[in-house]
Amino acid sequence: MRRNYCGSHLNHPELVEGLVLINVDPCAKGWIDWAASKLSGLTTNVVDIILAHHFGQEELQANLDLIQTYRLHIAQDINQENLQLFLGSYNGRKDLEIERPILGQNDNKSKTLKCSTLLVVGDSSPAVEAVVECNSRLNPVNTTLLKMADCGGLPQVVQPGKLTEAFKYFLQGMGYIPSASMTRLARSRTHSTSSSIGSGESAFSRSVASNQSDGTQESSESPDVLDRHQTMEVSC
């Protein structure tokens, strides 16, 4: 599904403002992957294949409660015929054929994602190498790679709070929700957040407090403060 979003943006870049891609794989299935899937298909059921796709070996052995919950969910709540079709579609995926623009070259000559993009992956996810490969093919100017610590293939389940904060700052960097406040994400060891929003909010807060003490209060922020609110950079 996430690859479909990428394909839609590549075909119609004017319709997409930003993308958040979790565990994205920009590459087609290789011969080694094909052989492994054929072999596993003979010895493993679909449920185990899906679990191995989402969870690393460490997580499969350590987080037994979560694994059992998803095993039952996949086996009982999902239409198995549709699941087989989904697995076949994923295994038959094509390369996105994207490449990082060359410095000084016209961006229109390179095929890549031109919108703001947030790549998300857990540090113990089976998709780490694929996501890093995708990051190497994208324009670093508008791409952020977020590798979440203590997290596997489902960061939206294991670390929903941190992912929500990252998504909020991503939107803020695009110019939305400029009044978003800094939270524990800035202090998290998962990644560091470099932003001028902190000083912007402090200056704005002091300005409001001063105006309130004088009996006046501005109804809107100055353009300079808004510019600082919209500045965001997240690195791992």
Buried (B, 14 or more C-beta within 10 A) or exposed (E): EEBEBBEEBBEEEEEBEBBBBBBBBBBEBEEEEEEEBEEEEEEEEBBBBBBBBBBBEEBBEEBEEBBEEBBEEBBEEBEEEEBEEBBEEBBEEEEBEBEBBEEEEEEEEBEBBBBBBBBBBBBBBBBBEBBEBBBEBBBEEBBBBBBBBEBBBBBEBBBEEBBEBBBBBBBBBBBEEBEBEBBEBBEBEBBEBEBBBBEBBEBBEEBEEEEEEEEEEEEEBEEEBBBBBBBBEBEB
